[in-house]
Amino acid sequence: MKLPNVYVTERGFGISTNGSAAWNELDVWKTHELQKNSIGSVSALTATRTAAATSADSALAVVDDILSFVKETPGKPSKKERALLAAAVVFMYGVWESFTEQLALEVATQLSKAISEHKVPDAIKNVLQKKTAWGLAVSPGWRELWREHVKLEALGDEADRHGMNTARAGNVKRLLALAGSPDPFKTFPASAVPQHVRATANTAEKALDALVSLRGEIAHTGKVPEPLRKQHVNAWYVFVADLVDVLDQAGRNDCGGLLSK
């Protein structure tokens, strides 16, 4: 069987979608942007979901498992139930932080592989301009420097650099801007902010910071805030799941936009 041709395109390597009937019907062509002459970009982000979001979806299911041990009836939760509510909040935040870090790495990796040099986003361009000419042009090259910098800002390194530290809204926006997604919260509707915090946190960014503060209070003091109830944690769960959806979509849209212009 003769395999379809491999091409070098302006966005990296590509494979022709034209081949045998079985080749033409592969599902992969449904999730990759097609270029001229029926060439599918092998470096395009999936059109359905990033790996970061898929991982977050699976991890958030654990929160459901934790909350299933807390009764639905109104009233003050028991000591054990309060511990479960606290665990759910801390775990939920961990999922959120990991998602944002992995999303940034995923977007930066995809863009750095295929983007034209003149389309590099300003946030990372300002960082790259401070690198040496040798590093940019020869070793490791500006594309690898881009990936390395986003990884450093997200995860830190062995030289006592701690990465993003906390996934507050400002830190997440800064990290994703470096990756190539400059305003990830812009499409999040105010109506999706948890009802119990809207009086003081009426935007996605303010609500996120309230969740981070709640997690910090629990993790750093070992105490569960007295007013915390299951309905509040359920609302935070929905909020985080919605944030994952919005940032996932923003990352894919921004990536696709930069690669298609």
Secondary structure by P-SEA (a helix, b strand, c coil): ccccccccccccbbbbccccccccccccccccccccccccccccccccccaaaaaaaaaaaaaaaaacccccccccccaaaaaaaaaaaaaaaaaaaaaaaaaaaaaaaaaaaccccccccaaaaaaaaacccccccccccaaaaaaaaaaaacccccccccccccccaaaaaaaaaaaccccccccccccccccccccccccaaaaaaaaaaaaaaaaacccccccccaaaaaaaaaaaaaaaaaaaaaaaaaaaaaaac
